[in-house]
Amino acid sequence: MTGTLRVDGATLHYDLRGDGPPLLLIPGGSGGAASVDTLAEDLATDHRVVTYDPRGMSRSTLDDPRAEQHVTEHADDAARLLGLLAPGRRARVFGSSSGAIVALHLLTSRPELVERVVAHEPPVVEVLPDAAEHRAWLTRVGETFRTEGLRPAMAVFAEGLKKPGDPTPKAPADLPPQAAARAEQTLANLPYFVGRIVPSFMSYTPDTDRLRALSARLVLAAGQDSPGELTYRPAAHLAEHLGTDLEHFPGGHIGLTTHPTDFAERLRKLL
């Protein structure tokens, strides 16, 4: 089934599949709910899977299209969806990239709603010892976007994410058919993602004391091909800081797109 939910300042569009323990998938990047559709279909065989477009993306509209975005507000959206679709039950939660940042805040702010969180490569660069360098890079991304436009800003953004010494990463040449079909919507969401989500979410600092207290419910994860990339480092740093294992998934930062079947199986085991 599909439906909508009114929240403060937005209307969220959600999808519900399957039956079993409730599982919320929080998408990252600019793909919206469509980016986790294949994962949702796989996991709906034994979970009640909730997916949604984050506010301002794809089908989920903002009352004020110019509104600033905040991790706290996006986590509250996730909590409200769980209250509607999994009332009285603790849910399993998976988030990737910016969605993983939302999942971390949901765990620390509303732990009564959450049974387990798997956070895949949350780019919480503020936890890193060289955070100041990344703040300067994000400032350059924002300035480039304002003065030169989307494409140059994406080039600066991609340059900051890659492994030192590596060429700027390119999109995989061969994507699964469903992933290729989503490309147009992903591109349409990019200005909002770069202009509103990236600066706010990547300046977010998680409550590490709360995460340590709740670490039995938290799985920090990263792609097996990601070591050395910026998006890998915060997950590895947090895992070491919290004294937990860093779990690895197939592929890199977008492993759920490039290795959908193996990614789903790995997530099922961790859940």
Rosetta blueprint (number, residue, H / E / L):
1 M L
2 T E
3 G E
4 T E
5 L E
6 R E
7 V E
8 D L
9 G L
10 A E
11 T E
12 L E
13 H E
14 Y E
15 D E
16 L E
17 R E
18 G L
19 D L
20 G L
21 P L
22 P E
23 L E
24 L E
25 L E
26 I E
27 P L
28 G L
29 G L
30 S L
31 G L
32 G H
33 A H
34 A H
35 S H
36 V H
37 D H
38 T H
39 L H
40 A H
41 E H
42 D H
43 L H
44 A L
45 T L
46 D L
47 H L
48 R E
49 V E
50 V E
51 T E
52 Y E
53 D E
54 P L
55 R L
56 G L
57 M L
58 S L
59 R L
60 S L
61 T E
62 L E
63 D L
64 D L
65 P L
66 R L
67 A L
68 E L
69 Q L
70 H L
71 V H
72 T H
73 E H
74 H H
75 A H
76 D H
77 D H
78 A H
79 A H
80 R H
81 L H
82 L H
83 G H
84 L H
85 L H
86 A L
87 P L
88 G L
89 R L
90 R L
91 A E
92 R E
93 V E
94 F E
95 G E
96 S E
97 S L
98 S H
99 G H
100 A H
101 I H
102 V H
103 A H
104 L H
105 H H
106 L H
107 L H
108 T H
109 S H
110 R L
111 P H
112 E H
113 L H
114 V E
115 E E
116 R E
117 V E
118 V E
119 A E
120 H E
121 E L
122 P L
123 P L
124 V L
125 V H
126 E H
127 V H
128 L L
129 P L
130 D L
131 A H
132 A H
133 E H
134 H H
135 R H
136 A H
137 W H
138 L H
139 T H
140 R H
141 V H
142 G H
143 E H
144 T H
145 F H
146 R H
147 T H
148 E H
149 G L
150 L H
151 R H
152 P H
153 A H
154 M H
155 A H
156 V H
157 F H
158 A H
159 E H
160 G H
161 L H
162 K L
163 K L
164 P L
165 G L
166 D L
167 P L
168 T L
169 P L
170 K L
171 A L
172 P L
173 A L
174 D L
175 L L
176 P L
177 P H
178 Q H
179 A H
180 A H
181 A H
182 R L
183 A H
184 E H
185 Q H
186 T H
187 L H
188 A H
189 N H
190 L H
191 P H
192 Y H
193 F H
194 V H
195 G H
196 R H
197 I H
198 V H
199 P H
200 S H
201 F H
202 M L
203 S L
204 Y L
205 T L
206 P L
207 D L
208 T H
209 D H
210 R H
211 L H
212 R H
213 A H
214 L L
215 S H
216 A H
217 R H
218 L E
219 V E
220 L E
221 A E
222 A E
223 G E
224 Q L
225 D L
226 S L
227 P L
228 G L
229 E L
230 L L
231 T L
232 Y L
233 R H
234 P H
235 A H
236 A H
237 H H
238 L H
239 A H
240 E H
241 H H
242 L H
243 G L
244 T L
245 D L
246 L E
247 E E
248 H E
249 F E
250 P L
251 G L
252 G L
253 H L
254 I L
255 G H
256 L H
257 T H
258 T H
259 H L
260 P H
261 T H
262 D H
263 F H
264 A H
265 E H
266 R H
267 L H
268 R H
269 K H
270 L H
271 L L
